[in-house]
Amino acid sequence: MAERFRFLPAGGNALMVELVDLETTLTLLDALRADRPDGIVELVPAARTLLVCFDALVTDRAKLVDAISSIDLSSPTIRQGDTFEIPLIYDGEDLNDVADLLGWSVEELIRRHTGSTYTVAFTGFAPGFAYMSCDDPDFDVPRRKSPRVRIPAGSVALGGKFGGIYPSDSPGGWQLLGRTPLKMWDTRRSRAALLAPGDRVRFRDMAKCAAVPVPALPNSPTENTSNAGGLLVTRADRPALYQDLGRHGQAGQGVSQSGALAHTSLIEANLCVGNPRNAAAIEIAYGGFAMKADRPVTLAVAGAPAPMTIRTADGRSLRALVGQPFALDAGDELTLEFPPEGTRSYLALRGGFAVEPILGSTATDTLAKVGPEPIMTGDILVPANDAASAVDPWRPVPAVLPKAGDIVTLDVVLGPRTDWFTDHGLSTLLTQKWQVTADTSRVGARLAGTQPLERSDTTELPSEGTPLGAIQVPPSGQPVLFLADHPLTGGYPVIAVVARHHLDLASQIPIGANIRFNAIAP
């Protein structure tokens, strides 16, 4: 069966298996789930590919290639699921453009869309986002040439041969037909994702039919922290976020790992105060954060060296150092200002913060809207008072982080879609400086170069898995470097993936700095 596989590199800890069609891909996925080889930590299916993420301390590419190549795919997977009717308002921004692309009137487009049946093939991109195949083969439209920065939750869209419904506000490049009031993802349901592989969907035009009932959701419990003791947030120029080392093994629900952008910095902050490495800490972007203690506490900050001032209850002003534990007494206020280098600082509290994990993690995923709410001015940070070991004042000296205007070299592993670019395009990637633009977030950093990356293949790429650190290239030729909250799948080719040892560095490159990419593997 080896001739049915093509193996592509996808960074230092992943490989991509390319197959002949969706049916074969799902058959391989089910076979690996039923008898998973040692070392596989995540499987991300897509239209004709399966992204296999692995632990390099347990296995390697050669072993996985041998194991996967020996799997018999002659018996296709048979999947069954429920049938859903989805109410839809056809007022999408791309409705007229899609009709023109297909050579239909808008009325014909709506008639055929409501007359079709969609089947959920796999989930990805974001929690609750279902890639649905259509029984009408004429529904095949290209993605937008430039993806939108924000698509509202509930938007119903087409991309290639697939249909989908955006579960939350997010960027995306699919063509918008309209919107539905149904929630695709809600952790208050017993199954957070409304749609699962095998389910069937029929759309109903809300303008032409009786109201389709929208299922009620249970009321979520409201936590009253107005009288809770703890640390009062007195300033948050930007929302701060609870983060840990992320959610692992949740790709089957369309949930990415997320977690702290700079793992090393989060771990360092926790080790300073004697916490477990994975304890929840607060990720603060570009400083501008302050809080006041109502009791004696021990804290530490690692990562971006934001200047820190302690204003004591009796009016004195003291300095605190990054990378070392320090104490606040009741009434003391700590302020973090804009850091001269790096982007994210991590604040750890000895004994940890009392924050409820969701899907096994306290990380806040800004794209998927999974995890604790962002921390705002006026919030109370409640100490968990968990067991902790001794504080460690002798941690290693923090590394120097990039500043605006610096040139930072990042090692990359070429692939999986290097062959979609010309030799000139590949040379441009590796020789040109790429500036980090202001259009940057935890999802990814948009880069700008003098010359766009030149493609040799300009056809539509079916959606496929995207690893952390992927350098994805939309039709504009200006790449996007995927960070912690990146989508699990994407529809633009990935020319290279940042090496694992440079992922933390990539997350600390500020707006205005420049990147040079260095290929460390062919």
Phi, psi and omega per residue, in radians:
M1 nan 0.052 -3.014
A2 -1.071 -0.531 -3.090
E3 -1.158 -0.206 -3.103
R4 -1.587 0.020 -3.104
F5 -2.053 2.607 2.913
R6 -2.351 2.195 -3.079
F7 -1.816 2.217 -3.075
L8 -2.150 2.467 3.085
P9 -1.219 2.519 3.138
A10 -2.500 0.962 -3.102
G11 1.645 -3.070 -3.054
G12 -1.350 -0.291 -3.045
N13 -2.275 0.483 3.141
A14 -2.725 2.707 2.977
L15 -2.411 2.706 3.133
M16 -1.966 2.253 3.080
V17 -1.756 2.092 3.125
E18 -1.752 2.290 -3.086
L19 -2.163 -3.120 -2.986
V20 -1.404 -0.502 -3.095
D21 -2.843 3.105 -3.118
L22 -1.113 -0.738 -3.096
E23 -1.051 -0.764 3.136
T24 -1.160 -0.667 3.120
T25 -1.069 -0.801 -3.129
L26 -1.181 -0.559 3.083
T27 -1.142 -0.766 3.097
L28 -1.127 -0.732 3.115
L29 -0.993 -0.854 -3.106
D30 -1.149 -0.606 3.115
A31 -1.151 -0.724 3.140
L32 -1.249 -0.581 3.085
R33 -1.197 -0.606 -3.123
A34 -1.296 -0.580 -3.121
D35 -2.471 1.377 -2.999
R36 -1.370 2.157 3.060
P37 -1.093 2.621 3.117
D38 -1.016 2.408 3.045
G39 1.716 -0.291 3.104
I40 -1.307 2.199 -3.101
V41 -1.919 -0.326 -3.108
E42 -2.764 2.514 3.065
L43 -2.244 2.201 -3.116
V44 -2.156 1.763 3.141
P45 -1.381 2.745 3.085
A46 -2.615 -2.858 -2.990
A47 -1.068 -0.818 3.132
R48 -2.415 0.320 -3.094
T49 -2.430 2.783 3.024
L50 -2.323 2.041 3.093
L51 -1.486 2.137 -3.114
V52 -1.944 1.935 3.105
C53 -1.707 2.398 -3.031
F54 -2.419 2.833 3.076
D55 -1.596 1.967 -3.070
A56 -1.182 -0.244 3.068
L57 -1.426 -0.215 -3.097
V58 -1.909 -0.643 -3.080
T59 -2.526 -3.090 3.086
D60 -2.555 3.061 -3.074
R61 -1.060 -0.742 -3.066
A62 -1.055 -0.770 3.135
K63 -1.119 -0.712 -3.125
L64 -1.208 -0.672 3.099
V65 -1.058 -0.771 3.125
D66 -1.095 -0.773 -3.094
A67 -1.151 -0.763 -3.098
I68 -1.230 -0.660 -3.106
S69 -1.135 -0.392 -3.097
S70 -1.534 -0.043 -3.090
I71 -1.356 2.343 3.125
D72 -1.474 2.102 -3.120
L73 -1.890 0.359 -3.048
S74 -1.318 -0.302 3.134
S75 -1.917 1.776 -3.078
P76 -1.087 2.650 3.085
T77 -1.240 2.393 3.036
I78 -1.932 2.078 -3.080
R79 -2.040 2.503 3.114
Q80 -2.300 2.650 -3.141
G81 -2.789 -2.951 3.141
D82 -1.531 2.934 3.075
T83 -1.977 2.300 -3.108
F84 -2.137 2.474 2.949
E85 -1.807 2.149 -3.064
I86 -1.898 1.998 3.075
P87 -1.219 2.453 -3.021
L88 -2.479 2.296 2.984
I89 -1.695 2.036 -3.074
Y90 -1.490 1.428 3.115
D91 -2.377 0.476 -3.088
G92 -1.166 2.635 -3.111
E93 -1.101 -0.433 -3.080
D94 -1.826 0.184 -3.053
L95 -0.999 -0.849 -3.131
N96 -1.158 -0.693 -3.133
D97 -1.132 -0.699 3.130
V98 -1.137 -0.734 3.104
A99 -1.040 -0.752 3.123
D100 -1.118 -0.741 -3.135
L101 -1.059 -0.639 -3.106
L102 -1.560 -0.125 -3.134
G103 1.311 0.482 -3.122
W104 -2.059 2.898 2.912
S105 -1.407 2.878 3.088
V106 -1.069 -0.681 -3.140
E107 -1.094 -0.722 3.118
E108 -1.161 -0.698 3.105
L109 -1.022 -0.836 -3.124
I110 -1.136 -0.716 -3.135
R111 -1.065 -0.799 -3.098
R112 -1.276 -0.571 3.132
H113 -1.182 -0.743 3.132
T114 -1.293 -0.320 3.119
G115 -1.567 -0.048 -3.099
S116 -1.682 2.793 3.024
T117 -2.025 2.242 3.097
Y118 -1.811 2.516 3.101
T119 -2.133 2.275 -3.135
V120 -1.256 2.053 3.127
A121 -1.551 -0.828 -3.123
F122 -2.815 2.919 3.098
T123 -1.980 2.754 -3.136
G124 2.958 -2.859 -3.096
F125 1.140 -0.995 3.112
A126 -2.721 2.747 3.112
P127 -0.960 2.260 3.136
G128 1.514 -0.070 3.114
F129 -1.512 2.034 -3.103
A130 -1.860 2.201 3.013
Y131 -1.452 2.055 -3.022
M132 -2.030 2.246 3.051
S133 -1.554 2.640 -3.016
C134 -1.985 2.503 3.108
D135 -1.379 -0.093 3.028
D136 -1.754 1.825 -3.035
P137 -1.153 -0.245 -3.126
D138 -1.313 -0.245 3.077
F139 -1.364 1.561 -3.135
D140 -2.598 1.762 -3.090
V141 -2.239 2.532 3.128
P142 -1.224 2.711 3.011
R143 -1.213 2.899 3.072
R144 -1.125 2.591 3.129
K145 -1.135 -0.559 3.089
S146 -2.258 2.132 -3.107
P147 -1.168 2.618 3.051
R148 -1.325 2.566 3.100
V149 -1.262 -0.572 -3.121
R150 -2.494 2.156 3.005
I151 -2.021 2.241 -3.069
P152 -1.148 2.595 3.058
A153 -1.007 2.482 -3.139
G154 1.568 -0.046 -3.141
S155 -1.233 2.287 3.096
V156 -1.717 2.258 -2.972
A157 -2.505 2.864 3.063
L158 -2.100 2.482 3.067
G159 -2.578 1.919 -3.043
G160 1.135 -2.285 3.125
K161 -1.590 0.069 -3.060
F162 -1.867 2.672 2.928
G163 -1.969 2.766 3.135
G164 -2.827 2.866 3.109
I165 -2.244 2.105 -3.104
Y166 -1.221 2.138 -3.081
P167 -1.404 -0.334 -3.124
S168 -2.648 2.885 3.070
D169 -1.049 2.194 -3.088
S170 -2.835 2.829 3.001
P171 -1.235 2.804 3.121
G172 3.113 2.759 -3.081
G173 -2.045 0.211 -3.128
W174 -1.431 2.833 -3.107
Q175 -1.507 2.203 -3.012
L176 -1.555 2.175 3.084
L177 -1.689 -0.609 -3.079
G178 3.067 -2.721 -3.054
R179 -2.562 2.657 3.106
T180 -2.161 2.572 3.096
P181 -1.396 -0.153 -3.111
L182 -1.241 2.506 3.054
K183 -1.536 2.163 3.118
M184 -1.393 -0.426 -3.090
W185 -2.475 2.194 3.073
D186 -2.721 2.073 -3.072
T187 -1.243 -0.097 3.065
R188 -1.387 -0.261 3.076
R189 -1.461 2.740 3.092
S190 -1.104 -0.623 2.951
R191 -2.003 1.904 -3.011
A192 -1.031 -0.713 3.124
A193 -1.419 2.221 3.122
L194 -1.123 -0.687 -3.065
L195 -1.947 2.482 3.126
A196 -2.291 2.763 3.118
P197 -0.897 2.326 -3.102
G198 1.735 -0.385 3.124
D199 -1.172 2.664 3.106
R200 -2.018 2.559 -3.049
V201 -2.296 2.354 2.956
R202 -2.185 2.322 -3.118
F203 -1.601 2.518 3.126
R204 -2.165 2.254 -3.128
D205 -1.300 1.983 -3.086
M206 -1.174 -0.316 -3.140
A207 -1.434 -0.232 -3.008
K208 -2.190 0.071 -3.105
C209 -2.440 2.902 3.090
A210 -1.050 2.695 -3.093
A211 -0.998 2.323 3.045
V212 -1.582 2.189 -3.071
P213 -1.098 2.385 3.079
V214 -1.718 2.077 -3.085
P215 -1.066 2.375 3.135
A216 -1.324 2.610 3.090
L217 -1.856 2.564 3.071
P218 -1.133 2.605 3.088
N219 -1.164 2.326 3.101
S220 -1.439 2.446 3.132
P221 -1.126 2.389 3.124
T222 -1.727 2.157 -3.133
E223 -1.513 2.149 -3.135
N224 -1.661 1.870 -3.132
T225 -1.861 0.155 -3.067
S226 -1.106 -0.545 -3.138
N227 -1.868 0.100 -3.123
A228 -1.375 2.484 3.091
G229 -1.433 2.740 3.098
G230 2.702 -2.652 -3.089
L231 -1.718 2.095 -3.125
L232 -1.508 2.153 3.092
V233 -1.364 1.975 -3.100
T234 -1.732 -0.179 3.114
R235 -2.745 2.317 3.036
A236 -2.611 1.541 -3.123
D237 -1.012 -0.618 3.023
R238 -2.273 2.622 3.132
P239 -1.020 2.269 3.004
A240 -1.543 2.806 -2.995
L241 -2.321 2.401 2.908
Y242 -1.220 2.353 3.097
Q243 -2.508 2.622 2.929
D244 -2.326 -2.654 -3.107
L245 -1.500 0.113 2.938
G246 1.806 3.043 3.133
R247 -1.687 2.170 -3.110
H248 -1.943 2.509 3.052
G249 1.307 0.387 -3.103
Q250 -1.914 0.199 -3.101
A251 -1.086 -0.470 3.129
G252 -1.088 -0.378 3.073
Q253 -1.745 0.133 -3.106
G254 1.381 0.367 -3.078
V255 -1.873 2.148 3.137
S256 -1.442 3.042 -3.079
Q257 -1.187 -0.719 -3.086
S258 0.952 -2.431 -3.131
G259 1.521 -3.095 -3.097
A260 -1.000 2.423 3.067
L261 -1.116 -0.701 -3.122
A262 -1.997 1.634 -3.101
H263 -1.006 -0.776 -3.086
T264 -1.042 -0.697 -3.116
S265 -1.189 -0.727 3.092
L266 -1.082 -0.758 3.125
I267 -1.099 -0.752 -3.133
E268 -1.069 -0.762 3.132
A269 -1.060 -0.739 3.135
N270 -1.179 -0.733 -3.134
L271 -1.128 -0.572 3.112
C272 -1.000 -0.662 -3.054
V273 -1.838 0.178 3.055
G274 1.433 0.277 3.117
N275 -1.466 2.789 2.928
P276 -1.029 2.659 -3.059
R277 -1.013 -0.581 -3.035
N278 -1.678 0.190 3.139
A279 -1.085 2.572 3.118
A280 -1.117 2.299 3.029
A281 -2.225 3.061 -3.112
I282 -1.853 2.152 3.093
E283 -1.592 2.120 -3.074
I284 -2.030 2.096 -3.109
A285 -1.638 2.127 3.030
Y286 1.033 0.605 3.033
G287 1.121 -2.600 3.140
G288 1.189 0.769 -3.060
F289 -2.431 2.447 3.117
A290 -2.592 2.646 3.087
M291 -2.671 2.699 -3.102
K292 -2.084 2.347 -3.108
A293 -1.539 2.571 3.049
D294 -1.915 0.129 -3.111
R295 -2.810 2.877 3.055
P296 -1.154 2.269 3.124
V297 -2.433 2.754 3.047
T298 -2.023 2.272 -3.045
L299 -2.271 2.905 2.974
A300 -2.673 2.606 3.087
V301 -2.194 2.331 3.066
A302 -2.306 2.949 -3.115
G303 1.665 -2.417 -3.136
A304 -0.996 2.212 -3.022
P305 -1.374 1.222 3.095
A306 -1.130 2.233 3.071
P307 -1.008 2.264 -3.052
M308 -2.057 2.333 3.107
T309 -2.184 2.361 3.034
I310 -1.880 2.075 3.046
R311 -1.734 1.936 -3.048
T312 -1.341 2.878 -3.120
A313 -1.079 -0.465 3.139
D314 -1.675 0.227 2.988
G315 1.662 -0.003 3.113
R316 -1.356 2.746 3.127
S317 -2.090 2.086 -3.094
L318 -2.135 2.719 3.088
R319 -1.767 2.548 3.009
A320 -2.100 2.605 -3.048
L321 -1.842 2.456 3.059
V322 -1.211 2.432 3.101
G323 1.487 0.130 3.117
Q324 -2.379 2.488 3.105
P325 -1.210 2.628 3.068
F326 -2.590 2.883 -3.039
A327 -2.066 2.590 2.936
L328 -2.073 2.459 2.984
D329 -1.681 2.908 3.092
A330 -0.972 2.267 -3.132
G331 1.632 -0.212 3.104
D332 -1.327 2.537 3.114
E333 -2.116 2.276 3.120
L334 -1.817 2.329 3.122
T335 -2.188 2.300 3.032
L336 -1.918 2.178 3.125
E337 -1.709 -3.119 -3.109
F338 -1.081 2.216 -3.102
P339 -1.322 2.487 3.116
P340 -1.282 -0.258 3.118
E341 -2.610 2.740 -3.104
G342 1.296 -3.067 -3.095
T343 -2.265 -0.658 -3.017
R344 -2.097 2.311 3.030
S345 -1.925 2.611 -3.113
Y346 -2.124 2.133 -3.089
L347 -1.845 2.057 3.130
A348 -1.949 2.503 3.114
L349 -1.970 2.235 3.101
R350 -1.028 2.190 -3.046
G351 1.600 -0.160 3.034
G352 1.417 2.994 3.095
F353 -1.761 2.520 3.082
A354 -1.423 1.678 -3.121
V355 -2.429 2.371 -3.034
E356 -1.394 2.175 3.077
P357 -1.235 2.590 3.063
I358 -2.193 2.176 -3.046
L359 0.939 0.729 3.014
G360 1.415 0.170 -3.096
S361 -2.592 2.634 3.046
T362 -1.677 0.150 -3.126
A363 -1.221 2.511 3.051
T364 -1.742 2.004 3.118
D365 -1.666 1.907 -3.021
T366 -1.275 -0.472 3.106
L367 -1.378 -0.808 -3.067
A368 -1.440 -0.225 -3.066
K369 1.010 0.758 3.090
V370 -2.033 2.326 3.103
G371 2.052 -3.089 -3.123
P372 -1.073 2.709 3.094
E373 -1.141 2.603 3.046
P374 -1.008 2.635 -3.094
I375 -1.580 2.187 -3.071
M376 -2.132 2.913 3.062
T377 -0.981 2.320 -3.134
G378 1.692 -0.212 3.109
D379 -1.258 2.710 3.075
I380 -1.888 2.207 3.078
L381 -1.699 1.921 -3.007
V382 -1.584 2.197 3.087
P383 -1.178 2.449 3.096
A384 -1.508 -0.409 -3.120
N385 0.983 0.651 3.064
D386 -1.260 2.832 3.117
A387 -1.074 2.447 3.136
A388 -2.481 2.694 3.078
S389 -1.582 -2.997 -3.096
A390 -1.136 2.593 3.027
V391 -1.170 2.726 -3.104
D392 -2.165 1.707 -3.121
P393 -1.416 -0.019 -3.033
W394 -2.040 0.747 3.050
R395 -1.195 2.771 3.128
P396 -1.036 2.680 3.106
V397 -1.098 2.242 -3.109
P398 -1.043 2.530 3.097
A399 -1.216 2.641 3.057
V400 -1.277 2.312 -3.095
L401 -1.813 2.828 -3.094
P402 -1.182 2.652 3.058
K403 -2.035 2.808 3.045
A404 -0.996 2.316 -3.111
G405 1.671 -0.307 3.108
D406 -1.203 2.787 2.960
I407 -1.917 2.080 -3.059
V408 -1.953 2.266 3.100
T409 -1.676 2.209 3.094
L410 -2.022 2.236 3.029
D411 -1.282 2.457 3.121
V412 -2.344 2.681 2.965
V413 -1.821 2.125 -3.099
L414 -1.189 2.583 3.135
G415 1.849 2.970 0.188
P416 -1.458 -0.243 -3.017
R417 -1.991 0.642 3.096
T418 -1.039 -0.572 -3.090
D419 -1.287 -0.010 3.026
W420 -1.507 -0.002 -3.080
F421 -2.113 2.634 3.096
T422 -1.266 2.905 3.054
D423 -1.040 -0.643 3.115
H424 -1.149 -0.704 3.115
G425 -1.090 -0.745 3.113
L426 -1.142 -0.723 3.094
S427 -1.087 -0.674 3.115
T428 -1.082 -0.745 3.114
L429 -0.978 -0.747 -2.968
L430 -1.616 -0.207 -3.093
T431 -2.001 -0.359 -3.067
Q432 -1.595 2.575 2.998
K433 -1.358 2.468 3.116
W434 -2.120 2.079 -3.114
Q435 -1.528 2.396 3.061
V436 -1.347 2.100 -3.062
T437 -1.547 2.995 3.106
A438 -1.217 -0.287 3.112
D439 -1.461 1.176 -3.033
T440 -2.385 2.456 -3.106
S441 -2.646 -2.967 3.058
R442 -1.183 -0.343 3.100
V443 -1.250 -0.796 -3.121
G444 -3.119 2.903 3.112
A445 -1.908 2.090 3.048
R446 -1.408 2.282 -3.074
L447 -1.931 2.647 3.134
A448 -2.277 2.258 3.084
G449 -2.238 2.801 -3.138
T450 -1.054 -0.740 3.125
Q451 -1.938 2.290 3.043
P452 -1.249 2.800 3.111
L453 -1.339 2.226 -3.048
E454 -1.573 2.214 -3.125
R455 -1.713 2.547 3.004
S456 -1.632 -0.402 3.118
D457 -2.073 1.972 -3.091
T458 -1.841 0.211 3.104
T459 -1.271 3.023 -3.131
E460 -1.382 2.241 3.099
L461 -1.595 2.122 3.058
P462 -1.039 2.580 -3.121
S463 -0.962 2.452 3.112
E464 -2.619 2.862 -3.066
G465 -1.067 2.537 3.132
T466 -2.217 2.047 3.141
P467 -1.358 2.847 3.025
L468 -1.011 2.324 -3.121
G469 1.555 0.053 3.133
A470 -1.104 2.445 3.053
I471 -1.842 1.710 -3.054
Q472 -1.664 2.486 -3.034
V473 -2.130 1.850 3.049
P474 -1.279 3.041 -3.105
P475 -0.998 -0.419 3.113
S476 -1.126 -0.325 -3.107
G477 1.425 -0.030 3.097
Q478 -1.693 2.012 -2.941
P479 -1.317 2.819 3.039
V480 -2.135 2.221 3.110
L481 -1.657 1.962 -3.071
F482 -1.297 2.293 3.116
L483 -1.942 -2.804 -2.882
A484 -1.024 -0.639 -3.076
D485 -1.688 0.450 -3.112
H486 -1.175 2.717 3.072
P487 -1.186 2.602 3.125
L488 -1.151 -0.553 -3.131
T489 -2.289 2.731 3.112
G490 -2.637 2.853 -3.056
G491 -1.961 0.247 3.079
Y492 -2.065 2.605 -3.037
P493 -1.181 2.463 3.080
V494 -1.715 2.024 -3.076
I495 -1.440 -0.462 -3.118
A496 -2.896 2.934 3.127
V497 -2.297 2.303 3.122
V498 -1.070 2.346 3.137
A499 -1.067 2.560 -3.059
R500 -0.961 -0.669 -3.071
H501 -1.264 -0.129 3.114
H502 -1.999 0.154 -3.125
L503 -1.146 -0.751 3.110
D504 -1.079 -0.749 3.131
L505 -1.078 -0.741 -3.138
A506 -1.032 -0.627 -3.089
S507 -1.299 -0.264 -3.094
Q508 -1.830 0.193 3.130
I509 -1.442 2.080 -3.043
P510 -1.404 2.880 3.040
I511 -1.015 2.359 3.140
G512 1.675 -0.272 3.052
A513 -1.374 2.897 -3.115
N514 -2.089 2.608 -3.116
I515 -2.092 2.415 2.897
R516 -2.040 2.352 -3.135
F517 -1.725 2.370 -3.119
N518 -2.131 2.013 -3.118
A519 -1.341 2.184 -3.125
I520 -1.866 -0.055 3.095
A521 -2.595 2.537 -3.112
P522 -1.241 nan nan
